[in-house]
């Protein structure tokens, strides 16, 4: 059985990892949007 402290620690790590994944995902989407806008400009 995990102690309450260990439980809290693993939850914090999970949340941290999750936030990292989300921010990386959002960053990637932003980059794709920028690339799309750039390519649109060049098609005129």
PDB file of N, CA, C and O in Angstrom:
ATOM      1  N   UNK A   1       0.841  -1.206   0.000  1.00  0.00           N
ATOM      2  CA  UNK A   1       0.000   0.000   0.000  1.00  0.00           C
ATOM      3  C   UNK A   1       0.877   1.257   0.000  1.00  0.00           C
ATOM      4  O   UNK A   1       1.822   1.361   0.782  1.00  0.00           O
ATOM      5  N   UNK A   2       0.564   2.182  -0.860  1.00  0.00           N
ATOM      6  CA  UNK A   2       1.316   3.433  -0.923  1.00  0.00           C
ATOM      7  C   UNK A   2       0.956   4.330   0.250  1.00  0.00           C
ATOM      8  O   UNK A   2      -0.207   4.424   0.644  1.00  0.00           O
ATOM      9  N   UNK A   3       1.963   4.985   0.799  1.00  0.00           N
ATOM     10  CA  UNK A   3       1.683   5.961   1.847  1.00  0.00           C
ATOM     11  C   UNK A   3       1.028   7.171   1.191  1.00  0.00           C
ATOM     12  O   UNK A   3       1.147   7.372  -0.017  1.00  0.00           O
ATOM     13  N   UNK A   4       0.345   7.965   1.984  1.00  0.00           N
ATOM     14  CA  UNK A   4      -0.338   9.147   1.449  1.00  0.00           C
ATOM     15  C   UNK A   4       0.657  10.071   0.753  1.00  0.00           C
ATOM     16  O   UNK A   4       0.342  10.678  -0.270  1.00  0.00           O
ATOM     17  N   UNK A   5       1.858  10.171   1.317  1.00  0.00           N
ATOM     18  CA  UNK A   5       2.885  11.041   0.751  1.00  0.00           C
ATOM     19  C   UNK A   5       3.298  10.558  -0.637  1.00  0.00           C
ATOM     20  O   UNK A   5       3.391  11.350  -1.575  1.00  0.00           O
ATOM     21  N   UNK A   6       3.545   9.257  -0.762  1.00  0.00           N
ATOM     22  CA  UNK A   6       3.943   8.692  -2.047  1.00  0.00           C
ATOM     23  C   UNK A   6       2.821   8.862  -3.061  1.00  0.00           C
ATOM     24  O   UNK A   6       3.067   9.185  -4.223  1.00  0.00           O
ATOM     25  N   UNK A   7       1.604   8.646  -2.620  1.00  0.00           N
ATOM     26  CA  UNK A   7       0.427   8.803  -3.478  1.00  0.00           C
ATOM     27  C   UNK A   7       0.375  10.222  -4.030  1.00  0.00           C
ATOM     28  O   UNK A   7       0.202  10.417  -5.233  1.00  0.00           O
ATOM     29  N   UNK A   8       0.526  11.214  -3.149  1.00  0.00           N
ATOM     30  CA  UNK A   8       0.489  12.622  -3.546  1.00  0.00           C
ATOM     31  C   UNK A   8       1.601  12.916  -4.536  1.00  0.00           C
ATOM     32  O   UNK A   8       1.390  13.605  -5.534  1.00  0.00           O
ATOM     33  N   UNK A   9       2.783  12.391  -4.256  1.00  0.00           N
ATOM     34  CA  UNK A   9       3.940  12.613  -5.114  1.00  0.00           C
ATOM     35  C   UNK A   9       3.684  12.092  -6.521  1.00  0.00           C
ATOM     36  O   UNK A   9       3.958  12.787  -7.499  1.00  0.00           O
ATOM     37  N   UNK A  10       3.165  10.886  -6.629  1.00  0.00           N
ATOM     38  CA  UNK A  10       2.927  10.309  -7.955  1.00  0.00           C
ATOM     39  C   UNK A  10       1.816  11.055  -8.690  1.00  0.00           C
ATOM     40  O   UNK A  10       1.849  11.166  -9.915  1.00  0.00           O
ATOM     41  N   UNK A  11       0.836  11.563  -7.953  1.00  0.00           N
ATOM     42  CA  UNK A  11      -0.222  12.360  -8.584  1.00  0.00           C
ATOM     43  C   UNK A  11       0.354  13.658  -9.132  1.00  0.00           C
ATOM     44  O   UNK A  11       0.005  14.086 -10.232  1.00  0.00           O
ATOM     45  N   UNK A  12       1.246  14.287  -8.353  1.00  0.00           N
ATOM     46  CA  UNK A  12       1.875  15.534  -8.805  1.00  0.00           C
ATOM     47  C   UNK A  12       2.669  15.296 -10.075  1.00  0.00           C
ATOM     48  O   UNK A  12       2.608  16.097 -11.007  1.00  0.00           O
ATOM     49  N   UNK A  13       3.413  14.200 -10.118  1.00  0.00           N
ATOM     50  CA  UNK A  13       4.215  13.881 -11.300  1.00  0.00           C
ATOM     51  C   UNK A  13       3.303  13.653 -12.503  1.00  0.00           C
ATOM     52  O   UNK A  13       3.592  14.124 -13.603  1.00  0.00           O
ATOM     53  N   UNK A  14       2.217  12.940 -12.295  1.00  0.00           N
ATOM     54  CA  UNK A  14       1.283  12.669 -13.383  1.00  0.00           C
ATOM     55  C   UNK A  14       0.705  13.968 -13.927  1.00  0.00           C
ATOM     56  O   UNK A  14       0.628  14.159 -15.141  1.00  0.00           O
ATOM     57  N   UNK A  15       0.300  14.857 -13.033  1.00  0.00           N
ATOM     58  CA  UNK A  15      -0.250  16.152 -13.456  1.00  0.00           C
ATOM     59  C   UNK A  15       0.789  16.943 -14.228  1.00  0.00           C
ATOM     60  O   UNK A  15       0.484  17.551 -15.254  1.00  0.00           O
ATOM     61  N   UNK A  16       2.018  16.932 -13.730  1.00  0.00           N
ATOM     62  CA  UNK A  16       3.097  17.680 -14.377  1.00  0.00           C
ATOM     63  C   UNK A  16       3.331  17.158 -15.790  1.00  0.00           C
ATOM     64  O   UNK A  16       3.431  17.935 -16.739  1.00  0.00           O
ATOM     65  N   UNK A  17       3.417  15.837 -15.921  1.00  0.00           N
ATOM     66  CA  UNK A  17       3.626  15.216 -17.234  1.00  0.00           C
ATOM     67  C   UNK A  17       2.492  15.593 -18.174  1.00  0.00           C
ATOM     68  O   UNK A  17       2.711  15.931 -19.337  1.00  0.00           O
ATOM     69  N   UNK A  18       1.278  15.527 -17.646  1.00  0.00           N
ATOM     70  CA  UNK A  18       0.093  15.817 -18.438  1.00  0.00           C
ATOM     71  C   UNK A  18       0.130  17.253 -18.947  1.00  0.00           C
ATOM     72  O   UNK A  18      -0.144  17.514 -20.118  1.00  0.00           O
ATOM     73  N   UNK A  19       0.473  18.187 -18.051  1.00  0.00           N
ATOM     74  CA  UNK A  19       0.564  19.600 -18.441  1.00  0.00           C
ATOM     75  C   UNK A  19       1.636  19.793 -19.495  1.00  0.00           C
ATOM     76  O   UNK A  19       1.450  20.562 -20.438  1.00  0.00           O
ATOM     77  N   UNK A  20       2.755  19.105 -19.345  1.00  0.00           N
ATOM     78  CA  UNK A  20       3.838  19.214 -20.325  1.00  0.00           C
ATOM     79  C   UNK A  20       3.366  18.742 -21.691  1.00  0.00           C
ATOM     80  O   UNK A  20       3.607  19.398 -22.705  1.00  0.00           O
ATOM     81  N   UNK A  21       2.689  17.592 -21.710  1.00  0.00           N
ATOM     82  CA  UNK A  21       2.186  17.042 -22.964  1.00  0.00           C
ATOM     83  C   UNK A  21       1.223  18.024 -23.622  1.00  0.00           C
ATOM     84  O   UNK A  21       1.295  18.271 -24.826  1.00  0.00           O
ATOM     85  N   UNK A  22       0.319  18.578 -22.816  1.00  0.00           N
ATOM     86  CA  UNK A  22      -0.674  19.509 -23.350  1.00  0.00           C
ATOM     87  C   UNK A  22      -0.009  20.749 -23.922  1.00  0.00           C
ATOM     88  O   UNK A  22      -0.359  21.195 -25.014  1.00  0.00           O
ATOM     89  N   UNK A  23       0.957  21.313 -23.185  1.00  0.00           N
ATOM     90  CA  UNK A  23       1.591  22.536 -23.685  1.00  0.00           C
ATOM     91  C   UNK A  23       2.410  22.267 -24.942  1.00  0.00           C
ATOM     92  O   UNK A  23       2.472  23.111 -25.835  1.00  0.00           O
ATOM     93  N   UNK A  24       3.038  21.093 -25.015  1.00  0.00           N
ATOM     94  CA  UNK A  24       3.770  20.740 -26.235  1.00  0.00           C
ATOM     95  C   UNK A  24       2.807  20.593 -27.403  1.00  0.00           C
ATOM     96  O   UNK A  24       3.101  21.018 -28.521  1.00  0.00           O
ATOM     97  N   UNK A  25       1.655  19.989 -27.135  1.00  0.00           N
ATOM     98  CA  UNK A  25       0.641  19.779 -28.159  1.00  0.00           C
ATOM     99  C   UNK A  25       0.140  21.125 -28.684  1.00  0.00           C
ATOM    100  O   UNK A  25       0.030  21.330 -29.893  1.00  0.00           O
ATOM    101  N   UNK A  26      -0.163  22.038 -27.757  1.00  0.00           N
ATOM    102  CA  UNK A  26      -0.649  23.365 -28.133  1.00  0.00           C
ATOM    103  C   UNK A  26       0.409  24.109 -28.934  1.00  0.00           C
ATOM    104  O   UNK A  26       0.097  24.777 -29.919  1.00  0.00           O
ATOM    105  N   UNK A  27       1.657  23.991 -28.506  1.00  0.00           N
ATOM    106  CA  UNK A  27       2.765  24.636 -29.212  1.00  0.00           C
ATOM    107  C   UNK A  27       2.833  24.125 -30.649  1.00  0.00           C
ATOM    108  O   UNK A  27       3.003  24.908 -31.583  1.00  0.00           O
ATOM    109  N   UNK A  28       2.701  22.824 -30.821  1.00  0.00           N
ATOM    110  CA  UNK A  28       2.758  22.218 -32.152  1.00  0.00           C
ATOM    111  C   UNK A  28       1.612  22.731 -33.023  1.00  0.00           C
ATOM    112  O   UNK A  28       1.806  23.020 -34.204  1.00  0.00           O
ATOM    113  N   UNK A  29       0.428  22.843 -32.442  1.00  0.00           N
ATOM    114  CA  UNK A  29      -0.732  23.339 -33.187  1.00  0.00           C
ATOM    115  C   UNK A  29      -0.502  24.785 -33.619  1.00  0.00           C
ATOM    116  O   UNK A  29      -0.789  25.152 -34.758  1.00  0.00           O
ATOM    117  N   UNK A  30       0.020  25.608 -32.700  1.00  0.00           N
ATOM    118  CA  UNK A  30       0.327  27.005 -33.036  1.00  0.00           C
ATOM    119  C   UNK A  30       1.302  27.074 -34.197  1.00  0.00           C
ATOM    120  O   UNK A  30       1.127  27.875 -35.115  1.00  0.00           O
ATOM    121  N   UNK A  31       2.327  26.238 -34.158  1.00  0.00           N
ATOM    122  CA  UNK A  31       3.332  26.221 -35.222  1.00  0.00           C
ATOM    123  C   UNK A  31       2.677  25.849 -36.553  1.00  0.00           C
ATOM    124  O   UNK A  31       2.966  26.461 -37.581  1.00  0.00           O
ATOM    125  N   UNK A  32       1.806  24.859 -36.534  1.00  0.00           N
ATOM    126  CA  UNK A  32       1.133  24.433 -37.760  1.00  0.00           C
ATOM    127  C   UNK A  32       0.287  25.566 -38.321  1.00  0.00           C
ATOM    128  O   UNK A  32       0.262  25.790 -39.532  1.00  0.00           O
ATOM    129  N   UNK A  33      -0.410  26.286 -37.435  1.00  0.00           N
ATOM    130  CA  UNK A  33      -1.228  27.419 -37.873  1.00  0.00           C
ATOM    131  C   UNK A  33      -0.366  28.471 -38.552  1.00  0.00           C
ATOM    132  O   UNK A  33      -0.735  29.009 -39.596  1.00  0.00           O
ATOM    133  N   UNK A  34       0.792  28.762 -37.950  1.00  0.00           N
ATOM    134  CA  UNK A  34       1.706  29.745 -38.535  1.00  0.00           C
ATOM    135  C   UNK A  34       2.143  29.300 -39.921  1.00  0.00           C
ATOM    136  O   UNK A  34       2.165  30.094 -40.861  1.00  0.00           O
ATOM    137  N   UNK A  35       2.490  28.023 -40.041  1.00  0.00           N
ATOM    138  CA  UNK A  35       2.939  27.500 -41.331  1.00  0.00           C
ATOM    139  C   UNK A  35       1.826  27.586 -42.370  1.00  0.00           C
ATOM    140  O   UNK A  35       2.073  27.923 -43.528  1.00  0.00           O
ATOM    141  N   UNK A  36       0.609  27.282 -41.955  1.00  0.00           N
ATOM    142  CA  UNK A  36      -0.530  27.378 -42.872  1.00  0.00           C
ATOM    143  C   UNK A  36      -0.713  28.809 -43.350  1.00  0.00           C
ATOM    144  O   UNK A  36      -0.897  29.053 -44.543  1.00  0.00           O
ATOM    145  N   UNK A  37      -0.663  29.754 -42.417  1.00  0.00           N
ATOM    146  CA  UNK A  37      -0.827  31.161 -42.786  1.00  0.00           C
ATOM    147  C   UNK A  37       0.259  31.591 -43.760  1.00  0.00           C
ATOM    148  O   UNK A  37      -0.013  32.288 -44.738  1.00  0.00           O
ATOM    149  N   UNK A  38       1.481  31.176 -43.493  1.00  0.00           N
ATOM    150  CA  UNK A  38       2.600  31.519 -44.373  1.00  0.00           C
ATOM    151  C   UNK A  38       2.366  30.968 -45.777  1.00  0.00           C
ATOM    152  O   UNK A  38       2.553  31.675 -46.767  1.00  0.00           O
ATOM    153  N   UNK A  39       1.955  29.703 -45.857  1.00  0.00           N
ATOM    154  CA  UNK A  39       1.763  29.099 -47.178  1.00  0.00           C
ATOM    155  C   UNK A  39       0.588  29.739 -47.914  1.00  0.00           C
ATOM    156  O   UNK A  39       0.597  29.827 -49.142  1.00  0.00           O
ATOM    157  N   UNK A  40      -0.423  30.186 -47.169  1.00  0.00           N
ATOM    158  CA  UNK A  40      -1.560  30.875 -47.787  1.00  0.00           C
ATOM    159  C   UNK A  40      -1.089  32.171 -48.445  1.00  0.00           C
ATOM    160  O   UNK A  40      -1.479  32.486 -49.570  1.00  0.00           O
ATOM    161  N   UNK A  41      -0.242  32.921 -47.727  1.00  0.00           N
ATOM    162  CA  UNK A  41       0.274  34.193 -48.249  1.00  0.00           C
ATOM    163  C   UNK A  41       0.982  33.980 -49.582  1.00  0.00           C
ATOM    164  O   UNK A  41       0.827  34.773 -50.511  1.00  0.00           O
ATOM    165  N   UNK A  42       1.754  32.909 -49.668  1.00  0.00           N
ATOM    166  CA  UNK A  42       2.564  32.677 -50.861  1.00  0.00           C
ATOM    167  C   UNK A  42       1.749  32.171 -52.048  1.00  0.00           C
ATOM    168  O   UNK A  42       2.234  32.165 -53.179  1.00  0.00           O
ATOM    169  N   UNK A  43       0.505  31.745 -51.791  1.00  0.00           N
ATOM    170  CA  UNK A  43      -0.313  31.218 -52.885  1.00  0.00           C
ATOM    171  C   UNK A  43      -1.031  32.305 -53.669  1.00  0.00           C
ATOM    172  O   UNK A  43      -1.570  32.041 -54.743  1.00  0.00           O
ATOM    173  N   UNK A  44      -1.043  33.530 -53.141  1.00  0.00           N
ATOM    174  CA  UNK A  44      -1.754  34.619 -53.830  1.00  0.00           C
ATOM    175  C   UNK A  44      -1.196  34.927 -55.201  1.00  0.00           C
ATOM    176  O   UNK A  44      -1.698  35.817 -55.887  1.00  0.00           O
TER     177      UNK A  44
END
